[in-house]
Structures are given as C-alpha cells and as structure tokens.
Amino acid sequence: MTKFNIKSDLCTGCMNCVTVCSLTNSGSQDRSASLIRVDLELFSGKHSHIYCRQCENPECRRACPEGAINKDLQSGAWTINYDLCTKCGRCVDACPFGAMFWYACAPIKCELCGGKPACCEACRFNAITPEEDKL
C-alpha cells in the first residue's frame, strides 16, 4: 500500500488517528508529534484532514537541497533520511498540502508506518482506508 484515503464525511472527530499516529511515531501522546492532523469544525461537524498525499513527484523532495527525501522501495512512501537532513525547512515550506510538520526541531511527514498505517487501523468509522495499489 502506498497511500490511504480519507472520507471526511465519515469522520466523527474522535482523534483516534492523531493519537495512535503520535504514539506509533514518537512513543508519546503529544499531538504535535502526529503525522496526520485533524481540524475540528465543531459546529458543522465537517472535519478536515491534513496528511501527506505521497505525491508522484513531491515538491518536498524537489525542495530538499541535500536529497534527503526518497522513496522507500518496500512501503512506497517518501521518507526523510535524517542522516542527510540539515533541518533547513525547505521541504516543510514546499509542501502544497501543509502536510510536513516540525517536531523536536526536525521536519516530519507521514511515512505510512512502513506500509501499514496505524491511523487506518485506529479509525473505527472507516473514514481512513487503505488505497489499493494500481497495477
């Protein structure tokens, strides 16, 4: 699996996806460590989601002067090589979806949990579902 879909109309705003993402990726429940964000619209209930779309030719990769963002061959996700990353922030600024964030003084983005996104498992309302690879 190289992507997931979000059906905002099914989202209840429970924030399970955000909590499990932060636990999986940082070991804490700090929502600022989550690689998926939910903007709650309390009056309408139409919540919006900010997440990496795993673009074909990502702006974040093109903006990185060190070549630190590359595709993982197993999961198909774009990942950050922190050995090469200088934390300049160009990738964060370049993302047209605002889906790269800062945490612990470093850029972070969804890397699909190695191919099995924890947010998909955590969503009990089927608002986040895996997108099947197109062959």
KEVEXMAR-98787 format. One record per atom (N, C-alpha, C, O): x, z, y. Coordinates in steps of 0.001 Angstrom, whole numbers, padded with zeros to 6 digits, always signed. Example, Ala and Ser with C-alpha at 12.3 -4.5 7.8 and 13.67 -1.06 7.14 Angstrom:
+013190+007800-005690/+012300+007800-004500/+013200+007800-003300/+014236+008465-003319/+012850+007080-002250/+013670+007140-001060/+012900+007870+000030/+013409+008039+001138/
This chain:
+000827+000000-001179/+000000+000000+000000/+000871+000000+001243/+001809+000790+001349/+000566-000880+002177/+001374-000940+003384/+000603-000588+004654/+001183-000581+005740/-000677-000298+004539/-001484+000057+005695/-002665+000898+005263/-002960+001030+004075/-003339+001467+006261/-004632+002078+005997/-005581+001701+007118/-005162+001312+008209/-006867+001822+006828/-007912+001502+007793/-008591+002784+008223/-008726+003723+007439/-009014+002818+009466/-009781+003948+009961/-011127+003445+010442/-011211+002543+011276/-012177+004042+009903/-013543+003748+010320/-013998+004912+011193/-014486+005928+010699/-013828+004741+012495/-014110+005825+013432/-015546+006320+013356/-015815+007491+013627/-016470+005440+012989/-017875+005855+012927/-018135+006856+011800/-019153+007547+011814/-017221+006940+010820/-017369+007910+009731/-016640+009221+010008/-016825+010198+009283/-015825+009247+011040/-015023+010435+011358/-015902+011537+011941/-016679+011303+012868/-015769+012738+011386/-016527+013894+011880/-015723+014721+012877/-016264+015628+013510/-014438+014413+013020/-013588+015190+013919/-013080+016476+013300/-012702+017402+014019/-013064+016548+011988/-012655+017776+011297/-011159+018068+011441/-010727+019207+011266/-010373+017037+011761/-008927+017143+011969/-008135+017416+010690/-006964+017788+010767/-008748+017240+009514/-008004+017402+008259/-006824+016443+008200/-005748+016812+007731/-007017+015216+008671/-005944+014223+008620/-004747+014673+009452/-003601+014530+009027/-005011+015209+010619/-003945+015663+011509/-003212+016850+010897/-001983+016904+010919/-003960+017793+010355/-003357+018993+009768/-002492+018656+008558/-001360+019125+008450/-003030+017838+007643/-002260+017508+006436/-001047+016650+006786/-000006+016760+006138/-001169+015805+007796/-000035+014983+008215/+001092+015864+008744/+002252+015682+008373/+000757+016808+009602/+001808+017675+010143/+002430+018542+009053/+003640+018768+009054/+001611+019027+008128/+002157+019825+007016/+003071+018986+006134/+004141+019444+005732/+002655+017766+005833/+003430+016896+004962/+004752+016492+005591/+005781+016453+004916/+004724+016191+006882/+005912+015637+007525/+006814+016651+008210/+007989+016368+008444/+006286+017830+008537/+007142+018820+009204/+007120+020179+008523/+007946+021040+008829/+006190+020380+007606/+006089+021672+006934/+005356+022711+007773/+005286+023877+007385/+004807+022303+008920/+004079+023246+009767/+002718+022676+010137/+002456+021490+009935/+001861+023520+010674/+000549+023075+011118/+000561+022723+012602/-000490+022688+013242/+001708+022472+013132/+001858+022093+014532/+001320+020684+014711/+001924+019724+014232/+000192+020548+015393/-000434+019228+015532/+000436+018232+016273/+000240+017025+016136/+001385+018708+017049/+002276+017772+017735/+003261+017129+016770/+003952+016179+017137/+003335+017637+015531/+004185+017039+014501/+003430+015987+013694/+004021+015292+012867/+002129+015869+013932/+001327+014902+013190/+001646+013486+013642/+001912+013247+014820/+001617+012563+012714/+001899+011164+012997/+000616+010368+013186/+000653+009157+013404/-000502+011045+013101/-001804+010467+013418/-002458+011428+014403/-002357+012645+014251/-003112+010892+015388/-003762+011729+016399/-005227+011330+016480/-005577+010163+016301/-006064+012300+016748/-007499+012056+016910/-007895+012558+018288/-007700+013727+018619/-008450+011665+019079/-009004+012040+020374/-010485+012323+020153/-011283+011420+019899/-010825+013604+020257/-012213+014003+020016/-013070+013721+021236/-012725+014096+022357/-014177+013064+021004/-015169+012830+022052/-016355+013714+021676/-017208+013337+020872/-016382+014892+022279/-017325+015915+021847/-018785+015563+022111/-019655+015954+021333/-019069+014846+023172/-020466+014572+023493/-021043+013413+022697/-022181+013490+022233/-020280+012343+022531/-020804+011189+021792/-020514+011271+020295/-021234+010680+019490/-019462+012003+019920/-019067+012070+018518/-018327+010836+018048/-018035+010706+016859/-018022+009932+018955/-017287+008707+018605/-015804+008971+018869/-015311+008730+019971/-015117+009454+017879/-013719+009843+017999/-012815+008631+017872/-013116+007705+017119/-011716+008633+018599/-010758+007532+018492/-009481+008048+017846/-009165+009235+017914/-008762+007136+017222/-007582+007482+016439/-006373+006716+016939/-006454+005533+017270/-005263+007410+016984/-004003+006799+017379/-003093+006888+016158/-002767+007976+015683/-002690+005721+015661/-001885+005688+014442/-001095+004385+014398/-001469+003397+015030/-000014+004397+013656/+000827+003210+013512/+000096+002163+012688/-000409+002449+011603/+000045+000956+013212/-000634-000147+012533/+000283-000892+011567/-000148-001829+010896/+001547-000477+011498/+002524-001149+010629/+002523-002644+010921/+002321-003464+010026/+002749-002980+012164/+002713-004363+012654/+003647-005279+011855/+004647-004833+011293/+003302-006542+011821/+004152-007535+011151/+005520-007629+011822/+006550-007592+011150/+005526-007749+013124/+006755-007870+013904/+006685-006832+015025/+006387-007172+016170/+006960-005559+014695/+006672-004470+015630/+007531-004461+016902/+008737-004710+016885/+006840-004162+017992/+007507-004018+019287/+008532-002889+019243/+009595-002995+019855/+008225-001815+018530/+009153-000678+018457/+010493-001113+017865/+011555-000697+018330/+010428-001944+016846/+011665-002427+016214/+012453-003311+017168/+013672-003182+017283/+011750-004211+017851/+012425-005113+018784/+013039-004351+019955/+014059-004772+020500/+012424-003232+020346/+012919-002463+021489/+014122-001592+021140/+014847-001162+022037/+014346-001327+019866/+015423-000415+019459/+016788-001097+019575/+017061-002063+018863/+017648-000594+020474/+018953-001224+020655/+019921-000963+019504/+020952-001628+019400/+019600-000007+018647/+020507+000368+017554/+020075-000194+016204/+020780-000006+015212/+018947-000870+016142/+018455-001385+014861/+018070-000273+013909/+018255-000399+012699/+017535+000820+014443/+017230+001999+013633/+015851+001951+012978/+015530+002821+012169/+015036+000958+013307/+013702+000860+012711/+013690-000337+011771/+013875-001484+012179/+013463-000027+010494/+013495-001071+009466/+012399-000838+008448/+011873+000268+008322/+012062-001886+007728/+011001-001810+006729/+011539-001209+005438/+012568-001640+004919/+010833-000211+004931/+011146+000376+003639/+010603-000573+002568/+009413-000889+002568/+011446-001015+001680/+011039-002019+000694/+010033-001492-000324/+009241-002267-000861/+010049-000191-000597/+009105+000350-001574/+007717+000551-000983/+006726+000106-001562/+007638+001215+000158/+006327+001524+000738/+005810+000421+001648/+004603+000307+001863/+006716-000394+002187/+006336-001424+003136/+006180-000905+004555/+005811-001659+005455/+006457+000368+004763/+006309+000986+006088/+007566+000801+006923/+008677+000744+006397/+007371+000709+008224/+008504+000702+009153/+008962+002138+009316/+008170+003020+009646/+010240+002367+009084/+010788+003721+009130/+011922+003811+010142/+012538+002810+010506/+012179+005029+010583/+013253+005285+011540/+014450+005847+010790/+014326+006837+010068/+015600+005225+010956/+016846+005731+010395/+017460+006635+011462/+018020+006160+012450/+017345+007941+011244/+017810+008898+012246/+019328+008977+012336/+019861+009548+013288/+020029+008411+011359/+021492+008331+011469/+021901+007308+012527/+022969+007426+013128/+021050+006302+012753/+021329+005274+013756/+020636+005551+015088/+021105+005105+016135/+019536+006276+015055/+018718+006522+016243/+019483+007363+017273/+020041+008411+016949/+019493+006880+018509/+020141+007628+019603/+019122+008374+020450/+019485+008995+021449/+017843+008321+020060/+016761+009021+020756/+016602+008556+022199/+016315+009350+023094/+016794+007253+022410/+016682+006692+023761/+015229+006574+024211/+014957+006552+025411/+014290+006498+023264/+012872+006450+023585/+012299+005075+023835/+011109+004950+024128/+013106+004048+023728/+012591+002698+023976/+011496+002315+022988/+010548+001615+023347/+011623+002768+021762/+010609+002464+020743/+009272+003116+021095/+008213+002506+020942/+009333+004342+021561/+008116+005072+021939/+007415+004338+023079/+006198+004153+023053/+008179+003928+024064/+007616+003211+025210/+007081+001834+024829/+006133+001348+025446/+007667+001211+023836/+007309-000162+023473/+006044-000279+022641/+005413-001336+022643/+005656+000760+021936/+004500+000659+021035/+003221+000388+021830/+002826+001203+022664/+002572-000751+021576/+001367-001088+022338/+000158-000218+021980/-000848-000233+022689/+000254+000532+020890/-000845+001389+020468/-000612+002855+020827/-001466+003704+020572/+000547+003149+021419/+000867+004535+021742/+001012+005381+020498/+000748+006584+020520/+001438+004746+019398/+001450+005408+018098/+002815+005935+017679/+003010+006314+016524/+003749+005959+018607/+005020+006639+018357/+005043+007835+019290/+004667+007741+020458/+005486+008951+018756/+005419+010205+019490/+006787+010876+019520/+007708+010472+018810/+006904+011899+020348/+008114+012723+020395/+007825+014034+019684/+006780+014646+019904/+008748+014467+018831/+008658+015780+018197/+010085+016261+017953/+010912+015521+017420/+010363+017475+018335/+011698+018067+018172/+012774+017146+018757/+013827+016931+018156/+012480+016614+019934/+013425+015769+020688/+013797+014471+019965/+014883+013932+020176/+012914+013979+019130/+013171+012723+018418/+011877+011921+018324/+010791+012498+018283/+011987+010595+018288/+010788+009785+018096/+010304+009904+016652/+011100+009996+015718/+008984+009901+016495/+008388+009948+015155/+007279+008902+015086/+006668+008551+016095/+007037+008416+013877/+005959+007464+013637/+005524+007582+012185/+006253+008108+011344/+004340+007091+011906/+003838+007121+010538/+004712+006235+009653/+005008+005087+009985/+005109+006797+008531/+005885+006056+007545/+005138+006004+006216/+005735+005800+005159/+003832+006190+006287/+002920+006081+005146/+003234+007052+004006/+002875+006794+002857/+003890+008146+004312/+004191+009165+003298/+004800+008547+002036/+004480+008949+000917/+005672+007575+002232/+006333+006934+001101/+005423+006006+000311/+005757+005632-000813/+004288+005629+000869/+003379+004713+000197/+002064+005338-000224/+001167+004633-000687/+001932+006656-000074/+000685+007344-000426/+000321+008290+000720/+000588+009490+000649/-000290+007745+001779/-000581+008557+002957/-001453+009777+002659/-002540+009668+002090/-000949+010926+003055/-001676+012171+002823/-002985+012218+003591/-003930+012880+003161/-003054+011526+004722/-004292+011531+005519/-005448+010886+004765/-006596+011309+004905/-005148+009865+003965/-006200+009212+003175/-006783+010186+002151/-007995+010227+001939/-005916+010960+001527/-006354+011957+000551/-007140+013079+001219/-008093+013603+000641/-006743+013448+002432/-007349+014588+003117/-008720+014284+003687/-009518+015198+003889/-009008+013026+003949/-010281+012659+004584/-011400+012664+003548/-011441+011811+002661/-012291+013619+003667/-013411+013762+002716/-014609+012897+003083/-015616+012886+002375/-014495+012167+004202/-015627+011378+004669/-015357+009878+004580/-016132+009072+005095/-014248+009503+003920/-013843+008102+003741/-013669+007360+005060/-013864+006147+005130/-013298+008100+006107/-013017+007461+007390/-011628+006824+007372/-011375+005867+008104/-010732+007350+006541/-009382+006793+006405/-009225+006335+004967/-009259+007139+004036/-009052+005028+004799/-008962+004479+003454/-007753+003539+003349/-007378+002893+004327/-007152+003469+002168/-006023+002546+001990/-006472+001105+002126/-007572+000742+001710/-005617+000291+002709/-005866-001143+002764/-005066-001767+001646/-003852-001584+001557/-005735-002489+000813/-005065-003130-000303/-004147-004239+000187/-004466-004962+001130/-003015-004355-000464/-002075-005428-000130/-002705-006771-000431/-003373-006944-001451/-002491-007709+000454/-002979-009073+000255/-001858-009905-000333/-000809-010076+000287/-002077-010410-001507/-001055-011210-002178/-001234-012667-001904/-000457-013488-002393/
